[in-house]
Amino acid sequence: MHSSSGAVIYVGKAKNLKNRVSQYFNNSPKQDKVMAMVEHVDDFEYYVTLNERDAFALENNMIKKYKPFYNILLKDDKAYPYIRVTTKDDYPRMEVVRRIKNDGNKYFGPYISGISPYALIKIVNMAYPLRMCKQTIKKTVQRPCLYYSMGLCSAPCAQKVSKDDYKKIVESAMDFLRGNDKNIEEILTKKMEIASQVENFERAIEIRDMLKMVKNLKQRVVTDLPNDLKLDAISYQNNGVIGSICVLTVRHGKILGVVNQSVIDASIEEKDTMQEFLMQYYKVHEKPKEVLTNIRVDNILEDEIGVKITCPQKGVKYSLIKTANLNAKEYLSKIEYKENIEYDKTVGALSKLKEKLNLTKIPNRIECYDISHISGTNQVASMVVFIAGRPAKNMYRKFKMRNQNGPNDFECLMQTLKRRISELDGDDVSFTQKPDLLVIDGGKGQLSSTYEVLKHSKLNCDIVSLAKQFEEVYTPYSNIPVMLKRGSSELRILQNIRDEAHRFAITFHRQLRSKNEIKSPLDDIKGLGKVKKQALLKQFETFDAIKKASVEELNMVKGIDKNLAITIYNYLQKF
């Protein structure tokens, strides 16, 4: 489904497209989120696939490509941390990673809220002296490092431990990561007692805190579940406008953490929302052996994702789903309040902006332009885009001015807008989307020059300018500016996009200026750093004066000894 500007705002699939599309546009009662999307639908296109599996794949690829506003957007595409034990090495070590690879090593995790993998590695090293360095263990005996003296490494590099004994240490460490806490508690307790006896109280307190963390891990055990069970319990809750999804992660019989995410999705059925979430989530996260859901999904999804998916109705697995339900509902109540505030700052503010400035439509896509230069040199322009009141940084564009003689902001703005309009039928995804509102940084003059360009273009949109000193908003239809209320959400949107365009333009200008700076011959003199170079320039003021100076005169500059003075003198005779 497309908006009036041509942007893809929703992607969906159905076995019967006629029935599904009719559900969106008929007079039957609908949830608010669906009604909100339908109001923005201007056109739609469809594709036919040979089977349901192809439809799943096409839907998923299109959502990833277009990131439609009314589909689920997984904002946090980062994978959660794991502990990797490099078992393919002769002397394995532990490290934190965020991706699982099929590389022959052992992975433990993911570690989510309340559990730090770095803290776990510290605990393991306190109990089991695995090596912590990344160096390759060679046959030649090396001197052991400080960690060996501290009892935190068994020093295989110095051949202080045999391969077989080191392998036993690794197995004990991995046994702890699998959920066996008993042995490590005994080891840490003994070390804490020894530290106390020798009055090393700082070490004793450190070990005591580690023991507390181990006990916290024990409290996460789920009764009646096998120790080797890996599953995720996922619950979706919604209030008709927004929704929340909770992922409860269970590994080796322990609840490792709870992840809550808010979602905006305009699916007619909750099942579609759950299926779309599962497709996206397991593209970037580790797949467990089983996924529990509070909503039944299509059987074909199991083959598509490669995971067993069940909707339990009783037993301990149902208890896990109930826990996920409670977390999802609790998170939903929190984000309802935040969403209301965010709505007032964004979509709500855009509605007020339309009313206050008498715009032709709600400005969902706003573009703002600004110019940056110093005395007419390195002139650049920026185009910043806000969609639904939020920055769309992947849509930002920058321009380097052509054929400019001296500073002329009006000419620069006109050139920028003409070049932007000329790309409407091009391949750039940002330029092909038409704005609802153009914002120009400046006053009535800047607005008048750009409005002349806009009038004779294909862009059918509103345009205003924002003058910085008193924050007056100028429109093409009146010489009297509109004064929006100070601190109002509608003024803040204009200020935010204007300030962002200014920042983006200045950053590009500085990059260009730095690139075009002329390199000094002094830069190539060995031993002449930034401070000494500045001292030379302060003393002689110009490069020619430095070149004419004698060795004795150069030697008198602070920080430059006789040898360096000779080096500078000899080098500058080439020029």
C-alpha positions in Angstrom: 0.0 0.0 0.0 1.3 3.5 -1.0 0.8 6.9 0.4 0.0 9.9 -1.9 3.8 10.6 -2.1 4.4 7.1 -3.4 6.1 5.8 -0.3 5.4 2.2 0.7 3.5 2.3 4.0 2.4 -1.3 4.4 3.2 -4.7 3.0 0.9 -7.7 3.6 0.0 -11.1 2.2 -3.2 -13.2 2.1 -4.4 -16.5 0.5 -7.4 -14.5 -0.8 -6.4 -10.9 -1.7 -9.9 -9.7 -2.5 -11.2 -10.7 0.9 -8.2 -9.2 2.8 -8.2 -5.9 1.0 -12.0 -5.6 1.4 -11.5 -6.0 5.2 -9.4 -2.8 5.2 -11.8 -0.7 3.2 -15.3 -1.9 4.0 -17.6 -0.4 6.7 -16.9 -3.1 9.3 -15.5 -2.0 12.7 -11.7 -1.8 12.7 -9.0 -1.1 15.2 -7.7 2.4 15.4 -4.3 1.5 14.0 -5.9 0.0 10.9 -8.1 3.1 10.4 -5.1 5.4 10.8 -3.3 3.5 8.0 -6.3 3.4 5.7 -6.6 7.2 5.8 -3.1 7.5 4.3 -3.5 4.8 1.6 -3.6 6.4 -1.9 -2.8 3.4 -4.1 -1.8 -0.2 -3.9 -0.2 -2.9 -6.0 -0.1 -6.6 -5.7 2.0 -9.7 -6.7 0.9 -13.3 -7.1 3.1 -16.1 -5.9 2.9 -19.8 -6.7 2.5 -20.9 -3.0 2.3 -19.7 0.6 6.0 -20.2 1.2 7.0 -17.8 -1.6 4.5 -15.3 -0.3 6.2 -15.5 3.2 9.6 -14.9 1.6 8.4 -12.0 -0.6 6.7 -10.3 2.2 9.7 -10.5 4.4 12.1 -9.2 1.7 9.8 -6.3 0.9 9.5 -5.3 4.6 13.3 -5.4 4.9 13.6 -3.3 1.8 11.0 -0.6 2.3 10.7 -0.6 6.1 7.0 0.4 5.9 5.7 2.6 8.8 2.6 0.4 9.5 4.5 -2.9 9.5 6.5 -4.1 12.5 9.9 -2.4 12.6 12.5 -4.1 14.7 14.5 -1.0 15.6 17.2 -2.9 17.5 18.8 -5.2 14.9 21.8 -5.9 17.2 22.2 -9.5 18.3 22.4 -10.1 22.0 25.8 -11.1 23.5 27.1 -14.6 23.7 30.2 -16.2 25.3 32.3 -18.1 22.9 34.8 -20.7 24.1 37.4 -21.2 21.4 37.4 -25.0 21.7 39.1 -25.4 18.3 42.2 -23.9 19.8 44.7 -26.1 21.7 44.3 -23.8 24.7 40.8 -22.3 24.5 39.8 -18.9 26.0 36.5 -17.1 26.5 35.3 -14.0 24.7 32.1 -12.0 24.2 30.6 -12.0 20.7 27.3 -11.0 19.1 27.0 -13.5 16.3 27.0 -17.2 16.3 29.2 -18.8 13.5 29.6 -22.4 12.4 33.3 -22.3 13.3 33.7 -25.3 15.6 33.7 -23.3 18.8 31.2 -23.5 21.7 28.7 -20.7 22.3 26.7 -20.0 25.4 23.9 -17.4 25.7 22.3 -15.2 24.7 22.7 -13.0 27.8 20.0 -10.4 28.1 18.8 -8.2 31.0 20.4 -8.5 34.3 23.3 -10.8 33.2 26.6 -9.4 32.0 28.6 -11.8 29.9 31.8 -9.9 30.9 31.0 -10.4 34.6 30.4 -14.1 33.9 33.8 -14.4 32.3 35.4 -12.6 35.3 33.7 -15.1 37.6 34.9 -18.0 35.5 38.5 -16.8 35.5 38.4 -16.3 39.2 37.5 -20.0 39.7 39.0 -21.6 36.6 42.3 -20.0 35.4 41.7 -19.9 31.6 44.0 -17.8 29.5 42.7 -14.3 28.8 45.1 -13.2 26.1 44.7 -13.6 22.3 48.3 -14.5 21.6 49.1 -17.7 19.8 50.6 -20.4 22.1 54.0 -21.4 20.7 56.2 -24.3 21.5 58.9 -22.0 22.9 58.5 -21.2 26.6 57.5 -17.6 27.3 57.6 -15.6 30.5 54.2 -15.8 32.2 52.3 -12.5 32.5 50.8 -10.8 35.6 47.5 -12.8 35.3 49.5 -16.0 36.2 50.9 -14.3 39.4 47.4 -13.2 40.3 46.1 -16.8 39.9 43.8 -15.8 37.0 45.7 -17.8 34.3 47.3 -21.2 34.3 50.0 -19.9 31.8 50.0 -22.4 29.0 52.4 -20.1 27.2 55.0 -20.8 29.8 54.1 -24.5 29.8 52.9 -24.3 33.4 49.9 -26.6 32.6 49.6 -29.7 30.3 47.0 -29.9 27.5 45.1 -32.5 29.3 44.9 -30.6 32.6 44.0 -27.4 30.7 41.2 -29.3 28.9 39.8 -30.3 32.3 39.7 -26.7 33.4 37.9 -25.7 30.2 35.3 -28.5 30.7 34.7 -27.3 34.3 34.2 -23.7 33.1 31.8 -24.8 30.4 29.9 -26.9 32.9 29.2 -23.7 34.9 28.0 -21.9 31.8 25.6 -24.8 31.1 24.0 -24.2 34.5 26.0 -26.3 37.1 26.6 -23.7 39.8 27.6 -26.1 42.7 31.4 -26.5 42.0 32.0 -22.8 41.3 30.3 -21.8 44.5 32.6 -24.1 46.5 35.7 -22.8 44.8 34.8 -19.1 45.1 33.8 -19.6 48.8 37.2 -21.1 49.6 39.0 -18.3 47.8 37.0 -15.7 49.7 37.9 -17.3 53.0 41.6 -17.4 52.1 41.5 -13.8 51.0 39.9 -12.8 54.3 42.5 -14.8 56.4 45.4 -13.0 54.7 43.5 -9.7 55.2 43.1 -9.1 51.4 39.7 -7.6 52.1 39.3 -6.0 48.6 39.7 -9.4 46.9 37.3 -11.0 49.5 34.6 -8.3 48.8 35.1 -8.8 45.0 34.6 -12.6 45.3 31.6 -12.0 47.6 29.9 -10.0 44.9 30.7 -12.7 42.4 29.0 -15.3 44.7 25.9 -13.0 44.9 25.7 -13.1 41.1 26.0 -16.9 41.0 23.1 -17.1 43.5 21.0 -14.7 41.3 21.6 -17.1 38.4 20.4 -20.0 40.5 17.1 -18.2 41.3 16.3 -18.1 37.5 15.9 -21.9 37.3 12.6 -23.1 35.9 11.3 -26.2 37.7 10.2 -29.2 35.7 12.3 -28.2 32.6 15.3 -30.3 31.4 18.7 -28.7 31.9 19.4 -28.9 28.2 16.2 -27.3 27.0 16.5 -24.2 24.8 13.3 -22.3 24.1 11.8 -18.8 23.8 8.3 -17.9 25.1 6.8 -15.0 23.1 3.7 -13.0 23.9 1.9 -10.3 21.8 -0.5 -7.9 23.5 -2.1 -4.8 22.0 -4.6 -2.0 22.7 -5.9 -1.5 19.2 -3.4 1.2 18.4 0.0 0.0 19.5 1.3 -3.4 20.8 4.1 -4.9 22.8 5.9 -8.2 22.3 7.8 -10.0 25.1 10.5 -12.6 24.4 11.3 -14.8 27.5 14.6 -16.6 26.8 15.2 -20.0 28.6 18.5 -21.7 28.1 19.7 -24.8 30.0 16.7 -24.7 32.3 17.3 -21.1 33.3 15.5 -17.8 32.4 18.4 -15.8 31.0 16.4 -12.7 30.4 13.3 -10.9 29.2 13.2 -8.6 26.1 10.3 -6.2 25.6 9.6 -4.4 22.3 6.9 -2.0 21.2 5.4 -2.6 17.7 3.3 -0.7 15.3 1.5 -3.0 12.9 -1.7 -2.6 10.9 -2.5 -6.3 10.4 -6.1 -7.2 10.6 -5.3 -10.4 12.5 -3.0 -10.8 15.6 -1.7 -14.0 14.0 -0.2 -12.0 11.1 1.6 -9.7 13.6 3.0 -12.7 15.4 4.2 -14.4 12.2 5.8 -11.2 10.9 7.6 -10.7 14.2 8.9 -14.2 14.2 10.2 -13.9 10.6 12.1 -10.7 11.4 13.3 -11.6 14.9 14.9 -14.9 14.0 16.8 -13.3 11.1 19.1 -11.7 13.6 18.8 -13.8 16.8 19.8 -17.3 17.7 17.1 -19.9 17.0 16.2 -22.1 20.0 14.9 -25.7 19.7 11.3 -24.6 20.4 9.3 -21.3 20.4 6.2 -21.0 22.6 3.6 -18.4 21.5 0.3 -17.1 23.0 -1.2 -17.0 19.4 -1.4 -19.9 17.0 0.5 -19.4 13.8 0.5 -21.2 10.4 2.3 -24.6 10.4 4.3 -23.5 7.3 6.2 -20.9 9.5 8.0 -23.8 11.2 9.6 -24.8 7.9 10.3 -21.2 6.9 12.1 -20.4 10.2 13.4 -23.9 11.0 12.1 -24.0 14.6 9.3 -25.9 16.3 6.5 -23.5 17.2 3.8 -24.4 19.8 0.9 -22.7 21.6 0.8 -24.5 25.0 -2.5 -24.5 27.0 -1.3 -26.2 30.2 1.7 -27.4 32.1 5.0 -25.6 32.8 5.4 -24.3 29.3 2.0 -22.6 29.7 3.4 -21.0 32.9 6.2 -19.6 30.8 3.7 -18.1 28.3 1.7 -16.6 31.3 4.9 -15.0 32.5 5.5 -13.6 29.0 1.9 -12.3 28.9 2.3 -10.5 32.2 5.5 -8.8 31.0 4.0 -7.8 27.7 1.0 -6.3 29.3 3.1 -4.4 31.8 5.3 -3.1 29.1 2.3 -2.1 27.0 1.0 0.1 29.9 4.3 1.9 30.1 4.6 2.6 26.4 1.0 3.8 26.1 2.0 6.8 28.2 5.3 7.3 26.2 3.5 6.9 22.9 0.9 9.6 23.8 3.7 12.0 24.6 5.6 11.0 21.4 2.4 11.4 19.3 1.9 14.9 20.6 5.5 15.8 19.6 5.3 14.2 16.1 2.1 13.3 14.4 -0.1 15.5 16.6 2.3 18.4 16.1 2.1 17.9 12.3 -1.7 18.2 12.5 -1.3 21.5 14.5 1.3 22.7 12.0 -1.2 22.2 9.1 -3.8 24.2 11.0 -1.6 27.0 12.1 0.1 27.6 8.7 -2.9 26.8 6.6 -1.1 24.0 4.8 -2.9 21.9 2.1 -2.2 18.7 3.9 -0.6 17.2 7.0 3.2 17.4 6.3 4.2 13.8 6.8 7.5 14.2 4.8 9.3 17.5 5.5 12.4 18.6 3.7 14.6 21.4 5.0 17.5 23.2 3.1 20.4 25.2 4.4 23.6 26.7 3.0 27.1 26.8 4.5 30.3 28.6 3.4 33.0 31.0 4.5 33.2 34.2 2.4 31.8 32.3 -0.6 34.4 29.5 -0.5 33.5 25.8 -0.3 29.8 26.5 -0.7 27.6 23.6 0.2 23.9 22.9 0.8 22.1 20.3 2.9 18.8 18.5 2.5 17.4 17.1 5.7 14.3 14.9 5.8 11.8 14.3 8.7 9.1 11.6 8.2 6.2 11.6 10.6 8.0 14.2 12.7 11.2 12.1 13.1 14.6 12.4 11.4 15.0 10.0 8.5 18.8 10.1 8.3 19.1 7.7 5.4 17.2 10.3 3.3 19.6 13.2 4.0 21.4 14.5 1.0 24.2 17.1 0.5 25.1 19.3 -2.5 28.4 21.0 -3.5 27.6 24.3 -5.3 28.6 24.7 -8.9 29.8 27.9 -10.7 29.4 30.2 -7.8 31.2 33.6 -7.8 31.2 35.0 -4.3 28.6 34.4 -1.5 25.0 34.3 -2.7 22.7 32.3 -0.5 19.7 33.0 -2.7 21.4 31.6 -5.8 22.7 28.6 -3.8 19.2 27.8 -2.5 17.7 28.1 -6.0 20.4 25.9 -7.5 19.9 23.3 -4.7 16.2 23.1 -5.2 16.5 22.9 -9.0 18.9 20.0 -8.7 16.7 18.2 -6.2 13.7 18.6 -8.5 15.7 17.3 -11.5 16.2 14.0 -9.7 12.5 13.3 -9.2 12.5 10.6 -11.9 15.9 9.3 -11.1 17.0 6.3 -9.0 17.7 8.0 -5.7 15.1 6.7 -3.2 15.1 10.1 -1.3 14.7 12.3 -4.4 11.9 10.2 -5.9 9.7 10.7 -2.9 7.8 14.0 -3.0 7.8 16.2 0.1 4.6 17.5 1.7 6.4 20.6 3.0 9.6 22.4 2.2 11.3 24.4 5.0 13.9 27.0 4.1 16.4 28.3 6.7 16.0 32.1 6.3 13.6 35.0 6.0 11.3 36.4 3.3 14.0 36.8 0.8 15.2 33.2 0.9 11.5 32.0 0.7 10.7 34.2 -2.3 13.7 32.9 -4.4 12.9 29.3 -3.7 9.2 29.7 -4.2 9.8 30.9 -7.8 11.6 27.7 -8.5 8.8 25.6 -6.8 6.0 27.3 -8.8 7.4 26.0 -12.1 8.2 22.5 -10.9 6.5 19.1 -10.6 6.5 19.4 -6.9 3.0 20.1 -5.6 3.8 20.9 -2.0 3.8 23.7 0.6 6.8 25.8 1.4 7.7 28.1 4.3 10.8 29.7 5.8 11.9 30.0 9.4 13.9 33.1 10.4 16.2 32.4 13.3 16.3 35.6 15.3 12.6 35.7 16.3 11.6 32.3 14.9 9.1 33.9 12.5 7.5 31.6 9.9 7.0 33.1 6.5 4.6 31.8 3.9 4.3 32.7 0.2 0.9 34.2 0.6 1.6 37.0 3.2 4.3 39.5 4.0 3.3 39.2 7.7 5.0 36.2 9.4 3.2 33.7 11.5 4.4 33.6 15.1 3.9 30.1 16.5 3.7 29.8 20.3 7.1 29.6 21.9 7.7 26.1 23.2 4.8 24.6 21.2 5.3 21.2 19.7 4.6 22.5 16.1 7.3 25.2 16.4 9.8 22.7 17.9 9.4 20.4 14.8 10.4 23.3 12.6 13.2 24.3 14.9 14.5 20.7 15.1 14.6 20.2 11.3 16.1 23.7 10.8 18.9 23.0 13.4 19.5 19.6 11.9 19.9 21.0 8.4 22.3 23.6 9.8 24.4 21.0 11.5 24.5 18.7 8.5 25.5 21.6 6.2 28.3 22.8 8.5 29.7 19.3 8.9 29.9 18.8 5.1 31.4 22.3 4.7 34.1 21.5 7.3 34.9 18.2 5.6 35.2 19.9 2.2 37.4 22.7 3.6 39.7 20.2 5.4 40.1 18.2 2.2 40.9 21.3 0.2 43.4 22.8 2.7 46.9 23.2 1.2 49.6 21.0 2.7 52.6 22.8 4.1 56.2 21.7 3.3 56.8 21.8 7.0 54.5 18.7 7.4 57.1 16.5 5.8 60.0 17.4 8.1 60.8 14.5 10.4 60.8 15.4 14.1 58.8 18.6 13.5 55.4 18.1 15.2 52.4 20.2 15.5 53.6 22.2 18.6 57.0 23.0 17.2 55.5 23.9 13.8 53.2 26.4 15.5 56.1 27.8 17.4 58.0 28.4 14.1 55.0 30.1 12.6 54.5 32.3 15.7 58.1 33.3 15.6 58.5 34.0 11.8 54.8 34.4 10.8 55.2 33.3 7.2 56.7 30.3 5.4 59.1 32.5 3.4 60.5 34.0 6.6 61.1 30.5 8.0 62.9 29.5 4.7 65.2 32.6 4.9 66.1 32.0 8.5 69.6 30.8 9.5 70.3 27.7 11.5 71.1 29.9 14.5 67.8 31.7 14.2 65.9 28.5 13.9 67.7 27.1 16.9 66.4 30.1 19.0 62.8 28.9 18.6 61.4 27.2 21.7 61.6 23.4 21.4 63.9 23.3 18.4 67.4 22.0 19.1 70.5 22.5 16.9 70.1 19.1 15.1 66.5 19.8 14.2 67.3 23.4 13.2 69.9 21.9 10.7 67.4 19.4 9.4 64.8 22.2 8.9 67.3 24.5 7.2 68.6 21.8 4.8 65.1 20.6 3.9 63.8 24.1 3.1 66.6 24.9 0.7 64.8 22.7 -1.8 62.0 25.2 -2.2 
